[in-house]
Amino acid sequence: MNKLGGYMGKVLLVDLTTNSINDYPWSDNDREMYLGGKIMAAKILYDNIKTPIDAFSPDNLLCITTSPLNGSGTPSSNRFNISTISPLTGLLTSSNCGGSFGLHLKKAGYDGLIIKGKSKTPVWIEIKEDFVKIHDATELWGKSTSSTQAVLPKFKGKIVIGPAGENKVRYASIFSQERVAGRGGVGAVMGSKNLKAITAEGNKKTPIANKQDAIKLNKKFVKLLKNHSITGKELPELGTANLIRKMQANKQLATRNYRYGRFNDYHLVSGEYMKENFLIRNTGCIGCPIKCSRVVEFNGKHVRGPELETLGLLGPNLKNNNLELIIRWNYILDELGMDTISTGGVIGFAMELSENGLWDCDLKFGEVENIEELLYDIAYRKGIGDLLAEGVKRLSEIMGGENYAIHSKGLELAAYEPRGAVGQGLGYAVSNRGGCHINGGYLIFLEGLGLGMDPYTTKAKAEFTMLQQDLLEAVSAGGTCIFTTYATMPSSLINECGSVLSDFTGKVIKHSGFSAAIINSSIIDNMPIHIPTLPHTKVLTAVTGINITFPILKKIGERGYNIERLFNIRMGLTKNDDRLPHRLVKECQVPADKRSRVPLDVLKKEYYRKRGWDENGKPTEKLLNYLGLN
């Protein structure tokens, strides 16, 4: 039974082995403890998978979860999460998507959907308010992501996979509209279950505990986002690609398989260049006032333009300055259903293997004429594409080159070069899902992309990494896009990054580790704190009826981060897995500057201590008691 606002009160469980359809028990106490989204999914996975299993096992679960703010009118809140065991890492992965499926799943009356088992033949699932039906999908098998969505019934929320998911490419993605649950290989897990697509529809409305308060707060929330320099100007004008220029200036732009942090032709793959030469308009997810997504022209079609990560990994990382080619590859990868980040990472690694004589694969930095054909070979596992479909970690185990195999825990790194932001390097190493900039805490925002914190110092990096990880976990679980957290930092501190004010703020933050430690501790737990530039707490309170202050929201995020850690330990994770490749911790990015490498041992030791983990990276009994996880 559900007595809270923001929730539909039901979670659906579909077993494809037995074709059985049931409700999964999820109580109001669970909702208060885990909120929704990725934290809800982590708890479900933890409760149901007790021993290590292969990601492609029928016993693996595909958890698709919504959040209390979905459908509430809160800006940037119509998102959903997909969690499972990753085919790349063997650990928990979560992937967030801005497509319409989550909204329609709630309209059908469900807060979440759990898929277990494996169908003997290709199927798709239809979800409505009054029934759930499993259909034959033989005629859909082999179709691209857009073709599949076009064939399915109109006016429904849809998630689909492409040929890459069907062929279990370990970094295959799941699509809803043109939005992507991109990371960790969630599409490959869906394909391993012979599940091509899911649709959802209904007319139910998200209940809101205090409707008038929610309406007033949401109006203020929208105003805050529109008036902020990042969410109201930079992202609408240039999208996430606005960061290319800043990354170049700070030696943070992954270039030539992370050998360097700068690319001479960076301006040819920048947000400014895209706007001038290819942009049709900007757009965004349902109900989002930021509208950071790009619409560009490709072969006479208006298609989704490449995001920052795609530009970085398929551009400078491959020594490629041809934006028109990147736009083309981005469209092809979307149609095939494949993660652009991991694709760029594995091709860059293969190029360096070839350069060093370890693999005669005919791939070379700067020579990109044959890449398009290679993308299809990966998706269909043909020729060398079969090996590339395994990802960087497994490819290095076969071919060698481990020192420059750029991944963490098996997940290819995002486009931020961590030797130009060592706190981001710590985040990559300890992130629960592997080389993820968001799950890693996105400390690079403080280290040059937003503020002027010394990118090389170890001071306060552990404290702020933990703080940002926990807040981003909680904000995501609540249902809003993490871009809404940019507005937490006043525009006056960000507008002129590198200015006297920004640099002064960076120096203050460098010496604010003690303050961050207090925020991370239990000292403030019972304080009724709400931060004016973080409206999420008051909005969540109005929508759910639960009293969610800043300390409570932060604690929910900490609980989520630790239950993911506990699950990964159960799957076999040890402290030795919290690491980065040799290149990033032993080789100086700037040969004359010994600071330009990630001092991971120092950072990790301090991070474990601040987290309340023991020397082996395990949450202590004291911490578990505090979080209510015992």
C-alpha positions in Angstrom: 0.0 0.0 0.0 1.2 3.5 -0.8 0.2 6.5 1.2 2.9 8.8 -0.1 2.7 11.3 -3.0 5.0 10.9 -6.0 4.5 7.2 -6.2 2.0 4.9 -8.1 2.4 2.2 -5.4 3.2 -0.8 -7.7 6.3 -2.4 -9.1 6.0 -5.0 -11.9 8.0 -8.2 -12.1 8.1 -10.1 -15.5 9.8 -13.5 -15.7 10.6 -14.2 -19.4 11.5 -17.8 -18.7 8.1 -18.7 -17.3 6.1 -15.9 -18.9 4.8 -15.1 -15.4 3.7 -11.5 -14.4 3.5 -10.5 -10.8 3.8 -7.5 -8.4 7.1 -7.0 -6.6 6.8 -5.9 -2.9 8.0 -2.4 -2.3 6.8 -0.6 0.8 6.5 3.0 1.9 9.4 2.4 4.3 11.4 1.3 1.2 10.4 4.5 -0.6 11.5 6.7 2.3 14.8 4.8 2.6 15.7 4.5 -1.1 13.6 7.2 -2.7 13.6 5.8 -6.3 15.6 5.5 -9.4 19.1 4.0 -9.2 19.0 3.7 -5.4 15.8 1.7 -5.5 17.2 -0.5 -8.2 20.4 -1.1 -6.3 18.3 -2.3 -3.3 16.3 -4.6 -5.5 19.4 -6.1 -7.1 21.1 -6.5 -3.6 18.0 -8.3 -2.2 17.7 -10.7 -5.1 21.2 -11.6 -6.4 23.2 -13.3 -3.6 26.2 -14.7 -5.4 28.3 -13.7 -8.4 26.7 -14.4 -11.7 27.4 -13.6 -15.3 25.8 -10.6 -16.8 24.2 -12.7 -19.5 22.8 -15.2 -17.1 19.0 -15.5 -17.1 19.2 -14.9 -13.3 20.5 -11.4 -13.9 17.8 -8.7 -13.4 17.1 -5.7 -15.6 15.6 -3.1 -13.2 13.9 -0.1 -14.8 12.9 2.4 -12.2 11.2 5.8 -12.0 11.3 8.4 -9.3 8.9 10.4 -7.2 9.3 13.6 -9.2 8.5 11.9 -12.6 5.2 13.4 -13.8 5.0 16.0 -11.0 5.7 19.1 -13.2 9.1 19.5 -11.7 11.6 20.8 -14.4 13.9 18.3 -16.0 12.3 15.4 -14.1 10.9 13.0 -16.7 13.8 10.6 -16.6 14.2 6.9 -15.7 16.9 4.6 -14.6 18.1 1.1 -15.8 20.3 -1.0 -13.5 21.7 -4.4 -13.9 25.0 -6.4 -13.8 27.3 -4.9 -16.4 28.7 -7.2 -19.2 31.8 -4.9 -19.1 32.5 -4.9 -15.4 30.7 -7.8 -13.9 29.5 -5.3 -11.3 26.4 -3.1 -10.8 25.8 -0.6 -13.5 23.1 2.1 -13.8 22.2 4.2 -16.8 19.9 7.2 -16.8 17.7 8.2 -19.7 15.7 11.2 -20.6 13.3 9.4 -23.0 9.5 9.3 -22.4 9.3 5.6 -21.3 9.6 6.4 -17.5 6.7 8.9 -17.7 4.5 6.5 -19.5 5.4 3.6 -17.1 4.1 5.8 -14.3 1.0 6.6 -16.3 0.4 2.9 -16.6 0.5 2.7 -12.8 4.0 1.4 -12.1 7.0 2.9 -10.3 9.3 0.2 -11.6 9.7 -2.8 -13.8 11.9 -5.8 -13.1 12.8 -8.2 -15.9 14.2 -11.6 -15.1 14.8 -14.9 -17.0 15.2 -15.3 -20.7 12.8 -15.9 -23.5 13.4 -18.8 -25.9 12.5 -16.6 -28.8 12.6 -12.8 -29.5 9.8 -11.0 -27.6 8.5 -7.5 -26.7 6.4 -6.5 -23.7 3.3 -4.3 -23.8 2.3 -2.7 -20.5 -1.1 -1.0 -20.0 -3.1 0.0 -16.9 -5.2 -3.1 -17.0 -2.9 -5.8 -18.5 0.6 -6.8 -19.4 1.3 -8.9 -22.5 4.3 -10.6 -24.0 4.4 -10.5 -27.8 6.5 -12.3 -30.4 9.2 -10.0 -31.8 10.7 -12.1 -34.5 9.8 -9.5 -37.2 11.4 -6.8 -35.1 14.7 -8.6 -34.6 17.5 -7.1 -36.6 15.8 -3.6 -37.0 17.5 -0.4 -36.0 16.5 1.5 -32.9 14.4 4.1 -34.9 12.8 1.5 -37.2 11.8 -0.6 -34.2 10.2 2.4 -32.4 8.4 3.4 -35.7 6.9 -0.1 -36.0 5.6 -0.3 -32.4 2.2 1.3 -31.6 2.2 5.1 -31.5 1.6 7.3 -28.6 3.3 5.0 -26.1 6.5 5.2 -24.1 9.1 2.8 -25.7 12.5 1.4 -24.9 14.3 -0.6 -27.6 17.6 -2.1 -28.5 19.4 -2.2 -31.9 21.5 -4.9 -33.6 24.4 -4.3 -31.1 22.2 -5.3 -28.2 20.9 -8.4 -30.1 24.5 -9.4 -30.7 25.5 -8.8 -27.1 28.1 -6.1 -27.8 29.3 -5.5 -24.2 28.6 -1.8 -24.5 25.2 -1.9 -26.3 22.7 0.8 -25.2 18.9 1.1 -24.7 17.0 3.8 -26.5 13.8 5.7 -25.7 12.9 8.2 -28.5 16.4 9.7 -29.3 17.5 9.6 -25.7 20.0 6.9 -24.6 20.6 4.7 -21.5 24.1 4.5 -22.8 26.6 3.2 -20.4 27.6 -0.2 -19.0 26.1 -2.5 -21.6 22.4 -2.4 -20.4 21.4 -3.0 -24.0 23.4 -6.2 -24.2 21.7 -7.6 -21.1 18.3 -6.8 -22.6 19.4 -8.6 -25.8 20.7 -11.6 -23.8 17.1 -12.0 -22.6 15.8 -12.0 -26.2 13.9 -8.9 -25.3 13.7 -6.4 -28.2 11.4 -3.7 -26.8 9.0 -2.6 -24.1 6.1 -0.2 -24.4 4.0 1.4 -21.7 0.8 3.6 -21.7 -1.9 4.7 -19.4 -3.8 7.8 -18.1 -2.9 7.7 -14.4 -1.5 10.8 -12.9 1.3 11.1 -10.4 -0.3 11.9 -7.0 1.1 15.0 -5.3 1.0 15.4 -1.5 0.9 19.2 -1.4 -0.1 20.4 -4.9 -0.2 24.1 -4.4 3.2 24.1 -2.7 4.6 22.0 -5.5 3.3 24.4 -8.2 4.9 27.4 -6.5 8.2 25.7 -5.9 8.4 24.4 -9.4 7.9 27.9 -10.8 10.8 29.1 -8.7 12.8 26.1 -9.8 12.3 26.9 -13.5 13.2 30.6 -12.9 16.4 29.6 -11.1 17.5 27.4 -14.0 16.7 29.9 -16.7 18.5 32.7 -14.9 21.7 30.7 -14.3 24.7 31.2 -16.6 25.1 27.4 -17.2 21.5 26.1 -17.3 20.1 29.3 -18.8 22.8 30.3 -21.3 25.7 27.9 -22.0 23.8 24.6 -22.2 20.9 26.0 -24.3 23.3 27.8 -26.7 26.1 25.2 -27.1 24.9 22.1 -25.4 27.4 20.0 -23.4 29.9 20.7 -26.1 30.4 24.1 -24.5 33.0 22.4 -22.3 35.4 21.5 -25.1 37.1 24.9 -25.1 37.5 24.8 -21.2 38.8 21.3 -21.3 41.4 22.3 -23.9 42.5 25.2 -21.8 42.9 23.1 -18.7 44.7 20.1 -20.3 41.6 18.0 -19.6 40.6 16.9 -23.1 41.4 13.3 -23.7 43.6 13.1 -26.8 45.2 10.2 -28.7 44.0 7.5 -26.3 44.6 9.8 -23.3 48.3 10.3 -24.2 47.7 14.1 -24.1 45.2 16.5 -22.6 45.1 18.9 -25.5 44.2 18.7 -29.2 45.5 21.3 -31.7 42.3 21.2 -33.8 39.9 21.3 -30.8 38.0 24.2 -32.2 36.9 22.1 -35.2 34.9 19.8 -32.8 33.7 22.5 -30.4 30.2 23.6 -29.5 30.9 26.9 -31.1 31.9 25.2 -34.4 28.8 23.0 -34.3 26.5 25.9 -33.8 28.0 27.9 -36.7 28.1 25.1 -39.2 25.6 22.3 -38.3 23.0 23.3 -35.7 19.3 23.3 -36.8 17.9 24.0 -33.3 18.3 23.0 -29.7 15.9 20.7 -28.0 15.5 18.7 -24.8 13.8 16.0 -22.8 10.1 16.3 -21.9 9.5 19.2 -19.4 13.1 20.4 -19.4 13.7 24.2 -19.7 17.4 23.8 -20.2 17.2 22.2 -23.7 20.8 21.1 -23.9 20.3 18.6 -26.8 21.4 19.5 -30.4 19.4 18.9 -33.6 21.7 18.8 -36.6 21.3 17.8 -40.3 22.5 14.5 -41.6 21.7 13.3 -45.1 18.7 15.6 -45.3 17.4 14.4 -41.9 17.2 16.3 -38.7 18.9 14.1 -36.1 20.3 14.2 -32.6 23.6 15.9 -32.5 26.7 14.5 -30.7 27.2 15.3 -27.0 30.5 16.3 -25.4 31.5 12.7 -24.7 30.9 11.6 -28.2 32.8 14.6 -29.6 35.7 13.9 -27.3 36.0 10.2 -27.7 35.4 10.1 -31.5 37.3 13.3 -32.1 40.5 14.2 -30.2 40.8 10.7 -28.8 41.2 9.3 -32.3 43.0 12.4 -33.6 40.0 13.2 -35.7 39.0 16.8 -36.4 36.1 16.1 -38.8 32.9 17.1 -37.0 30.8 16.1 -40.0 32.1 12.5 -39.7 31.4 12.5 -35.9 27.8 13.6 -36.6 27.5 10.7 -39.1 29.1 8.1 -36.8 26.9 9.3 -33.9 23.8 8.8 -36.0 25.0 5.3 -37.1 25.8 4.3 -33.5 22.4 5.4 -32.3 20.8 3.3 -35.0 22.9 0.3 -34.1 22.3 0.9 -30.4 25.8 1.3 -29.2 27.5 3.5 -26.5 29.6 6.2 -28.3 31.9 6.6 -25.3 33.0 3.0 -25.1 33.1 2.8 -28.9 35.5 5.7 -29.1 37.5 4.3 -26.2 38.0 0.8 -27.6 38.9 2.1 -31.1 41.5 4.5 -29.6 43.0 1.7 -27.7 43.1 -0.5 -30.8 44.9 2.3 -32.7 47.6 2.4 -30.1 47.9 -1.4 -30.1 48.4 -1.2 -33.8 50.9 1.7 -33.5 53.0 -0.4 -31.0 53.0 -3.5 -33.1 50.7 -5.6 -30.8 47.8 -5.9 -33.2 47.8 -5.7 -37.0 44.3 -4.3 -37.3 44.9 -1.5 -39.8 43.7 1.2 -37.4 45.8 4.4 -37.1 45.3 7.7 -35.3 44.2 10.4 -37.7 43.2 7.9 -40.4 39.5 7.5 -40.0 38.2 6.7 -43.5 37.4 3.1 -42.5 35.7 3.8 -39.2 32.2 3.8 -40.5 32.4 0.2 -41.8 34.1 -0.8 -38.5 31.1 0.4 -36.5 28.9 -2.0 -38.3 31.5 -4.8 -37.9 31.4 -4.2 -34.1 27.6 -4.2 -33.9 27.4 -7.4 -35.9 30.6 -8.9 -34.5 32.3 -9.4 -37.8 36.1 -9.6 -38.3 38.0 -7.5 -35.8 34.7 -6.0 -34.7 34.1 -9.2 -32.7 37.1 -8.5 -30.5 36.4 -4.7 -30.3 32.8 -5.6 -29.1 34.4 -7.0 -26.0 35.6 -3.6 -24.7 39.0 -2.3 -23.7 39.6 -4.5 -20.7 39.0 -7.8 -22.4 40.9 -6.7 -25.5 43.9 -5.8 -23.4 43.8 -9.2 -21.8 44.0 -10.8 -25.3 46.3 -8.4 -27.1 48.4 -6.8 -24.3 48.9 -3.0 -23.8 47.5 -3.0 -20.3 49.5 0.1 -19.4 47.4 2.2 -21.8 44.2 0.3 -21.7 42.0 3.2 -20.5 39.3 1.9 -18.3 38.3 1.6 -14.6 36.8 -1.7 -13.5 36.2 -2.5 -17.2 34.2 0.6 -18.1 35.9 2.9 -20.6 36.6 6.4 -19.2 34.6 9.5 -20.2 36.4 12.2 -22.2 37.8 14.1 -19.2 41.6 13.5 -18.9 42.2 13.1 -15.2 45.8 14.1 -15.1 44.5 17.6 -15.6 42.1 17.1 -12.7 43.3 14.6 -10.1 40.1 14.6 -8.1 38.2 13.4 -11.2 40.8 10.7 -11.4 40.0 9.6 -7.8 36.3 9.6 -8.8 36.9 7.4 -11.9 38.8 4.9 -9.7 36.3 4.5 -6.9 33.1 4.9 -8.9 30.8 2.0 -8.4 30.1 1.5 -12.1 33.7 2.0 -13.3 35.1 4.9 -15.4 32.1 7.2 -15.0 32.5 10.9 -14.5 29.0 11.3 -12.9 29.1 8.3 -10.5 32.7 9.4 -9.8 31.4 12.7 -8.4 32.3 15.1 -11.3 34.9 16.9 -9.2 36.3 18.3 -12.4 33.6 20.9 -12.2 35.5 22.4 -9.2 38.9 21.7 -10.8 38.6 24.1 -13.7 35.3 23.6 -15.6 33.3 25.7 -13.2 35.6 26.9 -10.4 39.3 27.5 -10.1 40.3 24.8 -7.5 43.9 23.7 -7.9 43.5 20.6 -10.2 46.7 19.0 -8.9 46.3 19.3 -5.1 45.1 16.4 -3.0 43.7 18.7 -0.3 39.9 18.4 0.2 39.6 16.2 -2.9 38.4 13.1 -0.9 35.8 15.1 1.0 34.3 16.9 -2.0 34.3 13.7 -4.1 32.3 11.9 -1.4 29.9 14.9 -1.0 29.3 15.3 -4.7 28.9 11.6 -5.3 26.2 11.4 -2.6 24.3 14.4 -3.8 24.3 13.4 -7.4 23.1 9.9 -6.3 20.2 11.4 -4.4 19.2 14.0 -7.0 19.1 11.2 -9.6 17.1 9.0 -7.4 14.6 11.9 -6.9 14.1 12.1 -10.6 15.7 15.3 -11.9 18.5 15.6 -14.4 21.9 16.1 -12.6 22.4 19.2 -14.8 19.9 21.0 -12.4 22.6 20.8 -9.8 24.8 23.3 -11.7 22.5 26.0 -10.4 23.7 25.2 -6.9 26.8 27.3 -7.5 26.0 31.0 -8.0 26.6 32.3 -11.6 28.9 35.1 -10.3 31.5 32.4 -9.4 31.3 30.6 -12.7 30.8 33.2 -15.4 34.5 34.1 -15.7 36.3 30.9 -14.9 39.9 31.9 -14.4 38.9 35.3 -13.1 40.2 36.6 -9.7 36.9 35.8 -8.0 36.8 32.2 -9.5 40.4 31.6 -8.5 39.8 33.0 -5.0 36.8 30.7 -4.6 38.9 27.8 -5.8 41.5 28.5 -3.1 38.8 28.7 -0.4 37.4 25.4 -1.5 40.9 23.9 -1.4 41.1 24.7 2.3 37.4 23.7 3.0 37.9 20.0 3.5 37.0 20.3 7.2 33.7 22.0 6.3 32.9 19.3 3.7 33.7 16.7 6.3 31.2 18.2 8.7 28.5 18.1 5.9 29.4 14.5 5.2 29.1 13.6 8.9 26.1 12.9 11.1 26.5 16.2 12.9 24.0 18.0 10.7 21.5 15.2 10.4 18.7 16.7 12.5 19.2 20.3 11.3 16.3 21.6 9.2 18.5 22.8 6.4 17.4 23.7 2.9 19.8 25.3 0.4 18.2 28.1 -1.7 20.0 27.1 -4.9 19.2 23.4 -4.4 15.4 23.4 -4.6 15.2 19.7 -4.9 14.6 19.1 -1.1 11.6 21.4 -0.8 10.1 20.1 -4.1 10.5 16.5 -3.0 8.9 17.3 0.3 5.9 18.9 -1.4 5.5 16.1 -3.9 6.0 13.1 -1.5 4.8 14.5 1.8 8.1 13.2 3.3 10.1 15.8 5.2 13.3 15.8 3.1 15.9 18.3 4.2 19.4 18.7 2.8 20.9 16.4 5.4 18.3 13.8 4.8 18.7 14.0 1.0 22.5 13.7 1.3 22.1 10.7 3.6 19.8 9.0 1.1 22.5 9.4 -1.5 25.2 8.1 0.9 22.9 5.1 1.6 22.6 4.4 -2.1 26.3 4.7 -2.8 27.1 2.3 -0.1 24.5 -0.3 -1.0 26.0 -0.3 -4.5 29.4 -0.8 -3.0 28.1 -3.7 -0.9 26.6 -5.3 -4.0 29.9 -5.0 -5.9 31.8 -6.5 -3.0 29.4 -9.4 -3.2 30.2 -9.7 -6.9 33.9 -10.0 -6.1 35.1 -6.4 -6.0 38.3 -5.7 -4.0 40.3 -2.6 -3.2 42.7 -3.5 -6.0 39.8 -2.8 -8.5 39.7 0.8 -7.4 42.5 1.7 -9.8 43.4 3.6 -12.9 45.6 2.5 -15.8 49.4 2.9 -15.6 49.4 5.8 -18.0 47.3 8.0 -15.7 49.1 7.3 -12.4 52.7 6.8 -13.4 53.3 8.9 -16.6 53.3 12.7 -16.3 51.0 14.4 -18.8 53.5 17.3 -18.9 56.9 15.6 -18.6 58.4 18.6 -16.7 55.6 18.8 -14.2 55.5 15.9 -11.7 52.1 17.0 -10.5 50.5 16.1 -13.8 49.6 12.5 -12.9 47.0 11.1 -10.5 48.4 10.5 -7.0 45.8 7.7 -6.6 47.3 5.9 -3.6 47.2 9.0 -1.5 43.8 10.1 -2.6 42.2 6.6 -2.3 43.5 6.1 1.3 42.0 9.4 2.4 38.8 8.7 0.5 38.3 5.3 2.2 38.8 7.0 5.6 36.4 9.8 4.9 33.8 7.3 3.6 33.9 5.3 6.7 35.3 2.3 4.9 38.1 0.1 6.2 41.5 -0.1 4.7 40.2 -2.8 2.2 37.5 -0.4 1.0 34.6 -2.2 2.8 31.9 -0.2 4.6 32.4 -0.6 8.4 29.8 -2.0 10.8 29.5 1.5 12.3 28.7 3.1 8.9 26.1 0.4 8.0 24.4 0.9 11.3 24.3 4.7 10.7 22.8 4.2 7.2 20.3 1.6 8.4 21.8 -1.1 6.1 22.4 -3.8 8.6 
